[in-house]
Amino acid sequence: MKLRPSALTAIAVLSCTTAMFAQETVKENSTGKVFPATVTITQEGKSYSLALTGTAVRKKLIIKVYAIAHYMQDPPAGSAKDVFAGILTDGKAKQITMQFVREVGVDKIRTAYHDGFQDNAGKDEYAAITPFVDQFLGYFGSDVKEGDVFVLRWLPGGVVQAQVQGVEKPAITNSQFARVLWSIWLGEDAIVDREDLVSRCVK
């Protein structure tokens, strides 16, 4: 059976659309979790378009805990050093998305974040951000189940937004706190392979 030109066009458009859709997600290979290639954030009437900079997996010894994706507005491109410096500087919108692949007790979640803040801040710096750290730790009130999602956003001006298991928490505004929080995954003592989180930016 011969297809009419209009039918052929429709098939071509459908194929193109399908291919474009397939390109809009990225899989973290270790866990199989899938993340969108771009996300959009709206804050106080302003929209930010963020591009995926990379994905990684958080492991405790050999146990996989969560897949993580990092996004940034107009992400820098260049050496790893330059990319990390750009990411850890206030001024552009950023987002971290975590998809859990196992259950984790709430006490372990709080301890992990607490240790992360201490490991990535000097003594005086940690003392300065302690009230914000305490507020942030209070956002985690129940055990994490497989499939739960955490979303963290760092917006211009040091505004940190947290969405925990689908619940939006009060924003914290402090650039120092935001940088230390981001350093947990993208600083020199990162708890994941931070190179993987910038693999789409490093040239």
N, C-alpha and C positions, 0 to 999 in steps of 0.2 A: 504494500500500500504506500502510495506517495503522499508525503505531507505537503500541505500548502505552505507557501513562503511565510505566511503569518504564524503558522504553527512552528515552523523552524525557528523563527525569530523569538517566539515565546520560550522555546526550549533553550535557546542560546542565552537569553536573559536569565532564565531560571538557573542554568548552570553557572553563570557568572555570579549571580546572587549567592548561590550555595558556596562557591569558592571564597567569596568575600566574607561570608559568615564564618567559614572555617578558619580564616585568617584572624578573626577577631578574638580568639581565645588562645591561651598558652598553657600547656600542661607542665606541672612540676613532676618530672619523671620518677623520682624516688617514691612518691606517694600516689601518683596518678591524679592528684587534685588539679582542677582546671580553673584558670583565672582569666578574666577579660584583659585584652591588650590595652584598653584605655578605660578610664573612669572619669566621671564628671562630678565635681563638688560645687554646691551652691551655698554661699554664706553671705547673709545680709544683702541679698539681691545680686551678688556678684558670682559668676560662674567661673570655675577653673577646670580646664581640661588637662588631665594627667595621663602620662604615658608610662607603661610598664618598663621598669629599668632592669628587672630580673626576678627570679624566684629561687627559693632555697628550702631546705628542710631543717627543722630543729630536732636534734637527737639528744637523748640522755643515754650516754654510753652507746649502745647499738640500737636502742629503742626509739622509733620515730614518734614524735609527739605532735607536731603540726607542720603543715606546709605554709610558707610565707611568701608573699609577693610585695614588692615595693614599687610605688608609683611617684612620679614627680612632674610638676608643671615645667615645661621647656627644660628637660633634663640636660645637664652638661654632657659633652662628649670629649674624650681625650684620654689622658693617662688615668690609671686607677687613683692615684694621689689627688689629681685635680677633681675627679668625679666625687670622691668621698668628701673632699673639702667643700664642694658646692652643695652636696646633699646636707651636710651638717651645719650649713649656714642659714640663718633665718632670711625670709624674703620671698620664697616661692612655696606654693602649696605642695604638700607631700602626703602620701597615705601608705600605711602598712595594713595588709589584710592577712589574717591568720586563719587557716582552716584546720581544725583539730582532727587527728586520725586515731585518737585513743582517749580514754577517760583520764582526767587529772583532778585530784582533790584540790579544793579551794585553798587549803593551807600551803600546798606545794606551789600553787600559782602565785600567791602573795610572797612566799619566800623567794621564788625565782626572780620576781620583779625587784624586791627589796635588795637582793644580792646584786642584781644588774645595775641598779642605781649606785650602789656603793662602789662597785668595781669600775664604774665609768666616770666617777666624780672624785675630785680631790677632797680632802677633809673639810676645808673651808667652804668649798662649793656645795658639798653634800649638806652641810649645816644650813646653808642659805636656802636650799630647795626642800628641806625636810618637810615643811608644812604642805607643800604641793605633793610630795611623795606620799605622805600619809593620806591625803585626800584621794589620790589615785588608787592606792591599795584598797581603800574602802569601796571602790567600784566593783570589787570581785567578792561576791557574797554567796556563791553556790558552786558546787563541783562542776567541772567541765565534762560534757559528754562528747562522744565521737560525733563529728559533724557540726559541732558548735563553731561559731565564727566570731572573732574579735576584729574590729576595725579601729585603727588609730589614725588621726589626721593632725598634721602640723600645718596650720595656716599662717600667712604672713602676720607678723606682729607677735609671734610666740604663742598663738592660740592653739591649744591642744584639745581635740575632741576625741572622745572614746565611745564606741558602741560595743557593748559587751553582751553577747548572746541575744542580740536584737534590741537591746535597751540602750537608748541614748543617755549618756551621763553628762552632768554639768561640765562646761568647758573650763579648762585651766589656762590662764594667760601668764606665761613666764618663758622668755626665750631660753634662759639657762636650763630650766627644767626640760623644755622641749628638746634641746640638743643632747642632754644626757640620756633622755628616754630613747632617742633615735640611735644613740651610740651603742645601746644594748645589742643592736643587730648590725650596725654599720660603723662602729668605732673600731679602734685597734684591738680591743678585747672582745670582739663580737662573739655571741653565742652560736652563731651559724657561720657558714662560709660566706663572708661578706662579698667576696669576689663574685659569687653567683648572683648576688642581689644587684650587681651593676654590670652584668655580663652584656647587656644590650647597649651599654653606653661606652664601655672602654674600647678604645681604638688601639 
